[in-house]
Protein backbone atom coordinates (compact mmCIF):
# COMPACT_ATOMS: atom_id res chain seq x y z
CA UNK A 1 0.00 0.00 0.00
CA UNK A 2 1.36 3.42 -0.94
CA UNK A 3 1.45 6.37 1.38
CA UNK A 4 1.58 9.91 0.09
CA UNK A 5 3.97 12.73 -0.41
CA UNK A 6 6.93 14.59 0.98
CA UNK A 7 9.11 15.51 3.93
CA UNK A 8 10.98 18.79 4.45
CA UNK A 9 14.21 19.42 6.34
CA UNK A 10 13.59 19.55 10.12
CA UNK A 11 15.60 22.51 11.47
CA UNK A 12 17.05 23.26 14.88
CA UNK A 13 13.97 24.84 16.42
CA UNK A 14 12.18 21.50 16.76
CA UNK A 15 14.01 20.71 20.00
CA UNK A 16 11.24 22.09 22.07
CA UNK A 17 11.67 24.65 24.79
CA UNK A 18 9.77 22.32 27.11
CA UNK A 19 12.94 20.25 27.45
CA UNK A 20 14.87 23.33 28.50
CA UNK A 21 12.19 24.19 31.01
CA UNK A 22 12.39 20.76 32.60
CA UNK A 23 16.15 20.47 32.45
CA UNK A 24 16.89 23.84 33.99
CA UNK A 25 13.73 24.62 35.93
CA UNK A 26 13.17 28.01 34.30
CA UNK A 27 10.62 29.83 32.21
CA UNK A 28 11.50 31.19 28.80
CA UNK A 29 10.30 34.71 27.91
CA UNK A 30 6.69 34.97 26.86
CA UNK A 31 5.07 37.47 24.51
CA UNK A 32 5.14 39.98 27.37
CA UNK A 33 8.45 38.98 28.88
CA UNK A 34 9.51 42.41 30.13
CA UNK A 35 7.11 43.89 32.61
CA UNK A 36 6.33 47.62 32.29
CA UNK A 37 7.45 50.03 34.96
CA UNK A 38 4.82 50.97 37.52
CA UNK A 39 2.66 53.68 36.02
CA UNK A 40 4.47 53.47 32.68
CA UNK A 41 3.12 52.49 29.26
CA UNK A 42 2.36 48.78 28.76
CA UNK A 43 5.03 46.67 27.08
CA UNK A 44 4.01 45.79 23.53
CA UNK A 45 3.89 42.08 22.67
CA UNK A 46 7.19 40.89 21.18
CA UNK A 47 5.92 40.37 17.64
CA UNK A 48 7.74 41.05 14.38
CA UNK A 49 5.18 43.72 13.49
CA UNK A 50 5.69 45.60 16.76
CA UNK A 51 9.49 45.35 16.48
CA UNK A 52 9.69 46.54 12.88
CA UNK A 53 12.11 49.46 12.49
CA UNK A 54 13.01 49.53 16.18
CA UNK A 55 16.27 48.84 17.94
CA UNK A 56 16.43 46.58 20.98
CA UNK A 57 16.95 49.64 23.19
CA UNK A 58 13.81 51.26 21.80
CA UNK A 59 11.62 48.20 22.12
CA UNK A 60 12.82 46.36 25.23
CA UNK A 61 13.30 47.66 28.72
CA UNK A 62 16.79 47.73 30.26
CA UNK A 63 18.83 46.44 27.30
CA UNK A 64 22.28 47.99 27.74
CA UNK A 65 24.93 46.29 25.60
CA UNK A 66 22.92 45.21 22.55
CA UNK A 67 20.63 48.23 22.52
CA UNK A 68 21.56 49.28 18.97
CA UNK A 69 20.87 45.94 17.24
CA UNK A 70 17.46 45.35 15.63
CA UNK A 71 14.87 44.35 18.23
CA UNK A 72 14.01 41.19 16.29
CA UNK A 73 17.58 39.91 16.79
CA UNK A 74 17.50 39.91 20.59
CA UNK A 75 15.72 36.60 21.17
CA UNK A 76 17.88 34.66 18.69
CA UNK A 77 20.93 36.07 20.53
CA UNK A 78 19.54 34.86 23.85
CA UNK A 79 18.75 31.48 22.29
CA UNK A 80 22.36 31.27 21.10
CA UNK A 81 23.67 31.98 24.62
CA UNK A 82 21.59 29.16 26.13
CA UNK A 83 23.16 26.73 23.66
CA UNK A 84 26.71 28.07 23.84
CA UNK A 85 26.69 27.91 27.67
CA UNK A 86 24.31 24.96 28.15
CA UNK A 87 22.01 26.94 30.44
CA UNK A 88 18.41 28.10 30.59
CA UNK A 89 17.10 31.65 30.64
CA UNK A 90 16.89 31.57 34.43
CA UNK A 91 20.68 31.40 34.66
CA UNK A 92 20.89 35.16 33.99
CA UNK A 93 17.28 36.38 34.26
CA UNK A 94 14.77 36.49 37.07
CA UNK A 95 11.81 34.44 35.74
CA UNK A 96 8.86 36.74 35.10
CA UNK A 97 11.05 39.86 35.53
CA UNK A 98 13.43 39.71 32.59
CA UNK A 99 14.28 43.41 32.88
CA UNK A 100 15.56 42.97 36.46
CA UNK A 101 19.29 43.30 37.20
CA UNK A 102 19.07 41.27 40.41
CA UNK A 103 21.05 38.33 39.00
CA UNK A 104 24.84 38.69 39.19
CA UNK A 105 25.28 36.43 36.17
CA UNK A 106 23.30 38.86 34.02
CA UNK A 107 25.83 41.60 34.66
CA UNK A 108 28.68 39.15 34.07
CA UNK A 109 27.10 38.23 30.73
CA UNK A 110 27.02 41.89 29.74
CA UNK A 111 30.74 42.16 30.45
CA UNK A 112 31.44 39.01 28.46
CA UNK A 113 29.45 40.32 25.48
CA UNK A 114 31.36 43.62 25.59
CA UNK A 115 34.66 41.75 25.72
CA UNK A 116 33.78 39.52 22.77
CA UNK A 117 32.55 42.43 20.65
CA UNK A 118 35.68 44.46 21.48
CA UNK A 119 38.01 41.60 20.58
CA UNK A 120 36.27 40.99 17.28
CA UNK A 121 36.22 44.70 16.44
CA UNK A 122 39.82 45.47 17.38
CA UNK A 123 41.77 42.25 17.02
CA UNK A 124 39.90 40.46 14.23
CA UNK A 125 39.18 43.37 11.88
CA UNK A 126 35.48 43.42 12.70
CA UNK A 127 34.94 39.76 11.77
CA UNK A 128 33.10 37.49 14.18
CA UNK A 129 36.02 35.17 14.90
CA UNK A 130 35.20 34.85 18.61
CA UNK A 131 31.87 33.92 20.17
CA UNK A 132 30.56 32.65 23.49
CA UNK A 133 31.13 29.09 22.29
CA UNK A 134 34.82 29.75 21.62
CA UNK A 135 35.53 29.40 25.33
CA UNK A 136 32.43 27.91 26.92
CA UNK A 137 31.85 24.91 24.62
CA UNK A 138 28.42 24.22 26.10
CA UNK A 139 29.51 24.81 29.72
CA UNK A 140 28.36 27.63 31.98
CA UNK A 141 31.91 28.14 33.25
CA UNK A 142 34.70 28.12 30.70
CA UNK A 143 37.60 25.82 31.65
CA UNK A 144 40.84 27.73 32.40
CA UNK A 145 43.04 24.86 31.24
CA UNK A 146 42.99 21.57 29.36
CA UNK A 147 40.60 19.11 31.01
CA UNK A 148 40.76 15.38 30.46
CA UNK A 149 37.51 13.53 29.65
CA UNK A 150 35.49 12.89 32.79
CA UNK A 151 37.50 15.35 34.89
CA UNK A 152 36.35 18.69 36.30
CA UNK A 153 38.27 21.89 35.60
CA UNK A 154 40.79 22.54 38.40
CA UNK A 155 40.34 25.56 40.62
CA UNK A 156 43.07 27.69 42.08
CA UNK A 157 44.44 31.19 42.51
CA UNK A 158 44.14 33.59 39.62
CA UNK A 159 47.11 34.93 37.68
CA UNK A 160 46.61 38.30 39.38
CA UNK A 161 47.08 36.61 42.75
CA UNK A 162 50.15 34.64 41.68
CA UNK A 163 52.09 37.22 39.67
CA UNK A 164 53.07 40.71 40.84
CA UNK A 165 50.68 43.36 39.48
CA UNK A 166 53.38 44.98 37.34
CA UNK A 167 54.28 41.68 35.67
CA UNK A 168 51.15 41.70 33.54
CA UNK A 169 50.62 44.66 31.23
CA UNK A 170 47.32 46.50 31.46
CA UNK A 171 45.25 45.30 28.49
CA UNK A 172 42.01 47.05 29.39
CA UNK A 173 42.23 48.95 26.11
CA UNK A 174 42.56 46.45 23.29
CA UNK A 175 45.27 47.43 20.83
CA UNK A 176 44.07 47.01 17.21
CA UNK A 177 47.67 46.32 16.18
CA UNK A 178 47.23 42.88 17.78
CA UNK A 179 45.14 41.82 14.79
CA UNK A 180 46.61 38.82 12.96
CA UNK A 181 46.11 40.71 9.71
CA UNK A 182 48.61 43.30 10.94
CA UNK A 183 51.25 40.80 12.07
CA UNK A 184 54.55 40.84 10.16
CA UNK A 185 54.81 38.44 7.27
CA UNK A 186 56.53 35.17 8.08
CA UNK A 187 60.17 35.10 6.97
CA UNK A 188 60.91 32.00 4.95
CA UNK A 189 64.46 30.93 4.23
CA UNK A 190 65.07 29.57 0.76
CA UNK A 191 62.63 29.25 -2.10
CA UNK A 192 59.19 27.84 -1.34
CA UNK A 193 58.62 24.21 -2.19
CA UNK A 194 56.49 24.09 -5.33
CA UNK A 195 53.27 22.10 -5.11
CA UNK A 196 51.90 20.25 -8.10
CA UNK A 197 48.85 21.93 -9.55
CA UNK A 198 45.65 20.09 -8.75
CA UNK A 199 43.76 18.74 -11.73
CA UNK A 200 40.43 20.54 -11.83
CA UNK A 201 37.50 18.18 -11.36
CA UNK A 202 34.64 18.36 -13.82
CA UNK A 203 31.51 19.27 -11.86
CA UNK A 204 27.92 19.54 -13.06
CA UNK A 205 26.21 22.91 -13.19
CA UNK A 206 23.77 24.05 -10.51
CA UNK A 207 20.87 23.64 -12.93
CA UNK A 208 21.98 20.11 -13.78
CA UNK A 209 22.04 19.12 -10.10
CA UNK A 210 18.59 20.54 -9.32
CA UNK A 211 17.03 19.24 -12.51
CA UNK A 212 18.30 15.76 -11.69
CA UNK A 213 16.96 16.16 -8.14
CA UNK A 214 13.51 17.11 -9.43
CA UNK A 215 13.47 14.11 -11.75
CA UNK A 216 14.67 11.82 -8.93
CA UNK A 217 11.76 13.00 -6.77
CA UNK A 218 9.27 12.12 -9.49
CA UNK A 219 9.32 14.97 -11.99
CA UNK A 220 7.70 18.39 -12.15
CA UNK A 221 4.20 17.02 -12.73
CA UNK A 222 4.32 14.89 -9.58
CA UNK A 223 5.90 17.71 -7.55
CA UNK A 224 3.12 20.10 -8.54
CA UNK A 225 0.24 17.88 -7.44
CA UNK A 226 0.55 18.21 -3.68
CA UNK A 227 -1.08 21.19 -1.98
CA UNK A 228 -1.10 19.81 1.55
CA UNK A 229 0.13 16.79 3.44
CA UNK A 230 -0.07 15.29 6.91
CA UNK A 231 2.93 13.30 8.17
CA UNK A 232 2.61 11.05 11.22
CA UNK A 233 5.13 8.93 13.06
CA UNK A 234 7.56 9.19 15.95
CA UNK A 235 10.62 11.14 16.99
CA UNK A 236 13.46 9.74 19.09
CA UNK A 237 14.80 12.54 21.28
CA UNK A 238 15.51 13.65 24.84
CA UNK A 239 12.07 13.37 26.43
CA UNK A 240 11.18 15.13 29.70
CA UNK A 241 9.36 12.97 32.25
CA UNK A 242 5.82 13.82 33.36
CA UNK A 243 5.60 16.71 35.83
CA UNK A 244 6.30 15.69 39.41
CA UNK A 245 4.56 16.87 42.57
CA UNK A 246 4.91 20.56 43.51
CA UNK A 247 8.29 21.33 45.05
CA UNK A 248 9.91 18.11 43.86
CA UNK A 249 13.21 18.46 41.97
CA UNK A 250 12.85 18.16 38.21
CA UNK A 251 13.96 14.83 36.81
CA UNK A 252 16.40 14.81 33.92
CA UNK A 253 15.16 14.12 30.39
CA UNK A 254 15.98 10.71 28.90
CA UNK A 255 16.16 9.39 25.35
CA UNK A 256 12.83 8.06 24.22
CA UNK A 257 10.41 7.83 21.32
CA UNK A 258 7.21 9.89 21.30
CA UNK A 259 4.47 10.55 18.72
CA UNK A 260 5.12 13.37 16.24
CA UNK A 261 3.04 14.91 13.45
CA UNK A 262 3.73 17.51 10.77
CA UNK A 263 0.89 19.21 8.86
CA UNK A 264 1.79 21.22 5.75
CA UNK A 265 -0.13 23.42 3.37
CA UNK A 266 0.98 25.64 0.52
CA UNK A 267 2.06 28.35 0.48
CA UNK A 268 4.48 28.25 3.40
CA UNK A 269 2.30 26.88 6.20
CA UNK A 270 3.48 24.18 8.61
CA UNK A 271 2.68 22.87 12.06
CA UNK A 272 4.74 20.34 14.01
CA UNK A 273 3.32 18.75 17.13
CA UNK A 274 5.12 16.43 19.56
CA UNK A 275 3.29 14.57 22.31
CA UNK A 276 5.23 14.62 25.60
CA UNK A 277 4.14 12.39 28.50
CA UNK A 278 1.88 14.12 30.99
CA UNK A 279 2.09 17.47 29.21
CA UNK A 280 0.16 19.39 26.54
CA UNK A 281 1.47 18.91 23.02
CA UNK A 282 4.53 21.03 22.21
CA UNK A 283 3.99 22.83 18.93
CA UNK A 284 5.85 24.99 16.43
CA UNK A 285 4.09 26.62 13.50
CA UNK A 286 4.20 29.05 10.60
CA UNK A 287 0.99 30.50 9.14
CA UNK A 288 2.71 31.63 5.94
CA UNK A 289 4.22 34.72 7.56
CA UNK A 290 4.30 34.49 11.35
CA UNK A 291 6.35 31.79 13.07
CA UNK A 292 5.58 30.80 16.64
CA UNK A 293 6.10 28.29 19.42
CA UNK A 294 3.77 27.41 22.30
CA UNK A 295 6.40 26.43 24.92
CA UNK A 296 5.91 29.13 26.06
CA UNK A 297 3.70 31.00 23.61
CA UNK A 298 5.74 33.52 21.65
CA UNK A 299 6.41 34.71 18.12
CA UNK A 300 9.78 33.93 16.59
CA UNK A 301 11.88 36.60 14.89
CA UNK A 302 15.28 37.03 13.24
CA UNK A 303 17.29 33.88 12.62
CA UNK A 304 14.71 31.69 14.34
CA UNK A 305 11.94 32.85 12.00
CA UNK A 306 14.19 32.40 8.95
CA UNK A 307 14.72 28.71 9.73
CA UNK A 308 11.04 28.18 10.46
CA UNK A 309 10.11 29.65 7.09
CA UNK A 310 12.69 27.43 5.42
CA UNK A 311 11.24 24.41 7.22
CA UNK A 312 7.80 25.28 5.83
CA UNK A 313 9.06 24.70 2.28
CA UNK A 314 8.78 21.29 0.68
CA UNK A 315 10.31 19.22 -0.81
CA UNK A 316 13.59 19.91 0.94
CA UNK A 317 15.98 22.16 -0.93
CA UNK A 318 13.84 22.82 -4.02
CA UNK A 319 13.77 26.60 -3.38
CA UNK A 320 17.44 26.81 -2.43
CA UNK A 321 18.30 28.79 -5.57
CA UNK A 322 15.51 31.30 -4.95
CA UNK A 323 16.49 31.94 -1.34
CA UNK A 324 20.28 32.06 -1.73
CA UNK A 325 22.90 34.04 -3.60
CA UNK A 326 26.13 32.89 -5.25
CA UNK A 327 24.83 29.32 -5.52
CA UNK A 328 27.37 26.94 -7.01
CA UNK A 329 28.47 23.31 -7.09
CA UNK A 330 31.83 23.63 -5.38
CA UNK A 331 33.04 20.06 -4.78
CA UNK A 332 32.51 16.34 -5.03
CA UNK A 333 32.31 14.89 -1.52
CA UNK A 334 31.17 11.87 0.48
CA UNK A 335 28.12 11.22 2.67
CA UNK A 336 28.75 7.84 4.19
CA UNK A 337 29.84 5.62 1.32
CA UNK A 338 27.95 7.66 -1.30
CA UNK A 339 29.56 10.12 -3.70
CA UNK A 340 27.77 13.46 -3.55
CA UNK A 341 27.87 16.87 -5.18
CA UNK A 342 28.08 19.71 -2.66
CA UNK A 343 26.00 22.81 -3.44
CA UNK A 344 26.70 25.96 -1.44
CA UNK A 345 24.81 29.24 -1.28
CA UNK A 346 24.79 32.43 0.78
CA UNK A 347 21.48 33.44 2.34
CA UNK A 348 19.85 36.45 0.76
CA UNK A 349 20.62 38.60 3.81
CA UNK A 350 24.26 37.45 3.77
CA UNK A 351 23.95 35.98 7.26
CA UNK A 352 25.25 32.48 6.58
CA UNK A 353 26.39 29.87 4.10
CA UNK A 354 24.09 26.87 3.67
CA UNK A 355 25.09 23.56 2.06
CA UNK A 356 23.20 20.75 0.33
CA UNK A 357 24.63 17.33 -0.60
CA UNK A 358 23.09 15.48 -3.55
CA UNK A 359 23.76 11.84 -4.40
CA UNK A 360 25.94 11.87 -7.51
CA UNK A 361 24.26 8.71 -8.85
CA UNK A 362 20.58 8.99 -7.89
CA UNK A 363 20.32 12.78 -7.65
CA UNK A 364 18.47 12.62 -4.31
CA UNK A 365 19.24 14.97 -1.42
CA UNK A 366 21.18 13.11 1.28
CA UNK A 367 22.27 15.83 3.68
CA UNK A 368 21.78 19.53 4.46
CA UNK A 369 23.76 21.93 6.64
CA UNK A 370 22.46 25.23 8.02
CA UNK A 371 23.03 27.52 11.00
CA UNK A 372 20.83 29.54 13.31
CA UNK A 373 22.47 32.96 13.24
CA UNK A 374 22.36 35.74 15.82
CA UNK A 375 24.28 38.91 16.57
CA UNK A 376 26.43 36.98 19.07
CA UNK A 377 27.00 33.77 17.15
CA UNK A 378 25.38 30.84 15.45
CA UNK A 379 25.04 27.13 15.89
CA UNK A 380 24.86 24.49 13.16
CA UNK A 381 22.38 21.82 12.31
CA UNK A 382 22.76 18.87 9.96
CA UNK A 383 19.91 16.82 8.56
CA UNK A 384 20.35 13.42 6.92
CA UNK A 385 17.62 12.20 4.55
CA UNK A 386 17.32 8.43 4.52
CA UNK A 387 14.98 5.57 3.61
CA UNK A 388 13.54 7.12 0.44
CA UNK A 389 10.32 5.38 -0.68
CA UNK A 390 7.89 5.71 -3.52
CA UNK A 391 4.90 7.78 -2.38
CA UNK A 392 2.26 8.31 -5.04
CA UNK A 393 4.98 8.68 -7.66
CA UNK A 394 7.34 10.70 -5.46
CA UNK A 395 10.50 9.63 -3.68
CA UNK A 396 10.18 10.61 -0.01
CA UNK A 397 12.69 10.22 2.88
CA UNK A 398 10.86 8.45 5.69
CA UNK A 399 13.76 8.78 8.13
CA UNK A 400 15.40 12.08 9.02
CA UNK A 401 18.35 12.28 11.40
CA UNK A 402 18.89 15.76 12.79
CA UNK A 403 22.18 16.62 14.52
CA UNK A 404 22.05 19.79 16.62
CA UNK A 405 23.72 21.26 19.72
CA UNK A 406 20.24 21.39 21.22
CA UNK A 407 19.92 17.60 20.97
CA UNK A 408 19.96 14.99 18.21
CA UNK A 409 16.63 13.72 16.92
CA UNK A 410 15.47 10.97 14.58
CA UNK A 411 12.09 11.32 12.87
CA UNK A 412 10.44 8.22 11.38
CA UNK A 413 7.23 8.70 9.45
CA UNK A 414 4.83 5.75 9.29
CA UNK A 415 2.08 7.51 7.35
CA UNK A 416 1.96 10.50 5.00
CA UNK A 417 -1.36 11.63 3.48
CA UNK A 418 -1.25 14.04 0.54
CA UNK A 419 -3.92 16.66 -0.13
CA UNK A 420 -5.76 15.85 3.08
CA UNK A 421 -8.05 18.73 4.13
CA UNK A 422 -6.22 21.01 6.57
CA UNK A 423 -7.82 24.27 7.68
CA UNK A 424 -5.67 27.43 7.57
CA UNK A 425 -6.63 28.11 11.19
CA UNK A 426 -4.58 25.09 12.27
CA UNK A 427 -1.38 27.03 11.52
CA UNK A 428 -2.44 30.23 13.30
CA UNK A 429 -0.67 31.22 16.47
CA UNK A 430 -2.90 30.49 19.49
CA UNK A 431 -4.15 33.47 21.54
CA UNK A 432 -2.20 34.30 24.70
CA UNK A 433 -3.48 32.74 27.92
CA UNK A 434 -5.68 34.97 30.12
CA UNK A 435 -3.77 37.00 32.72
CA UNK A 436 -3.55 35.57 36.19
CA UNK A 437 -5.81 37.19 38.75
CA UNK A 438 -4.06 39.75 40.91
CA UNK A 439 -3.11 38.54 44.38
CA UNK A 440 -5.04 40.08 47.27
Residue, then its C-alpha position, 0 to 999 in steps of 0.5 A: x500500500x502506498x502512502x503519500x507525499x513529501x518531507x521537508x528538512x527539520x531545522x534546529x527549532x524543533x528541540x522544544x523549549x519544554x525540554x529546556x524548562x524541565x532540564x533547567x527549571x526556568x521559564x522562557x520569555x513569553x510574549x510579554x516577557x519584560x514587565x512595564x514600569x509601575x505607572x508606565x506604558x504597557x510593554x508591547x507584545x514581542x511580535x515582528x510587526x511591533x518590532x519593525x524598524x526599532x532597535x532593541x533599546x527602543x523596544x525592550x526595557x533595560x537592554x544595555x549592551x545590545x541596545x543598537x541591534x534590531x529588536x528582532x535579533x534579541x531573542x535569537x541572541x539569547x537562544x544562542x547563549x543558552x546553547x553556547x553555555x548549556x544553560x536556561x534563561x533563568x541562569x541570567x534572568x529572574x523568571x517573570x522579571x526579565x528586565x531585572x538586574x538582580x542576578x549577578x550572572x546577568x551583569x557578568x554576561x554583559x561584560x562578556x558580550x562587551x569583551x567579545x565584541x571588542x576583541x572581534x572589532x579590534x583584534x579580528x578586523x570586525x569579523x566574528x572570529x570569537x563567540x561565546x562558544x569559543x571558550x564555553x563549549x556548552x559549559x556555563x563556566x569556561x575551563x581555564x586549562x585543558x581538562x581530560x575527559x570525565x575530569x572537572x576543571x581545576x580551581x586555584x588562585x588567579x594569575x593576578x594573585x600569583x604574579x606581581x601586578x606589574x608583571x602583567x601589562x594592562x590590556x584594558x584597552x585592546x590594541x588594534x595592532x594585535x590583529x593577525x592581519x597586521x602581524x609581520x609576514x613570516x620570513x621563509x628561508x630559501x625558495x618555497x617548495x612548489x606544489x603540483x597543480x591540482x587537476x580541476x574536477x569536472x563538476x555539473x552545473x547548478x541547474x543540472x544538479x537541481x534538474x536531476x533532483x527534481x526528476x529523482x523526486x518524481x518529476x515536475x508534474x508529480x511535484x506540482x500535485x501536492x497542496x497539503x500533506x499530513x505526516x505522522x510517526x515518531x521522533x526519538x529525542x531527549x524526552x522530559x518525564x511527566x511533571x512531578x509533585x509541587x516542590x519536587x526536583x525536576x527529573x532529567x530528560x531521557x532518550x525516548x520515542x514519542x508521537x510526532x506529526x507535521x501538517x503542511x499546506x501551501x504556500x508556506x504553512x506548517x505545524x509540528x506537534x510532539x506529544x510529551x508524557x503528561x504534558x500538553x502537546x509542544x507545537x511549532x508553526x508558521x501561518x505563511x508569515x508568522x512563526x511561533x512556538x507554544x512552549x511558552x507561547x511567543x512569536x519567533x523573529x530574526x534567525x529563528x523565524x528564517x529557519x522556520x520559514x525554510x522548514x515550511x518549504x517542501x520538498x527539501x531544498x527545491x527553493x534553495x536557488x531562490x532563497x540564496x545568492x552565489x549558488x554553485x556546485x563547489x566540490x565532489x564529496x562523500x556522505x557515508x559511502x555515497x559520492x555526492x555533489x556539494x552545493x553551497x549558497x549564501x542566504x539572501x541577507x548574507x547571514x550564513x552559508x548553507x550547504x546541500x549534498x546530492x547523491x551523484x548517482x541517484x540525484x536525491x538529497x542526502x544531507x543539508x547543513x544550516x546555522x541559526x544565526x544571531x548577533x552573538x554567534x550561530x550554531x549548526x544543524x545537519x539533517x540526513x535524509x534516509x529511507x527514500x520510498x515511492x509515495x504516489x509517484x514521489x521519492x520521499x525520505x521516511x527517516x530524518x536524522x537531525x544533529x544539533x547542539x540542542x539535541x539529536x533527533x530521529x524522525x520516522x514517518x509511518x504515514x503521510x497523506x497528501x492533499x488531506x483537508x487542513x484548515x488554515x486556522x490550524x497554523x495560526x498562532x494560538x491566543x495568549x493565555x488569560x492574565x492571572x488574577x491579581x493577588x489580594 
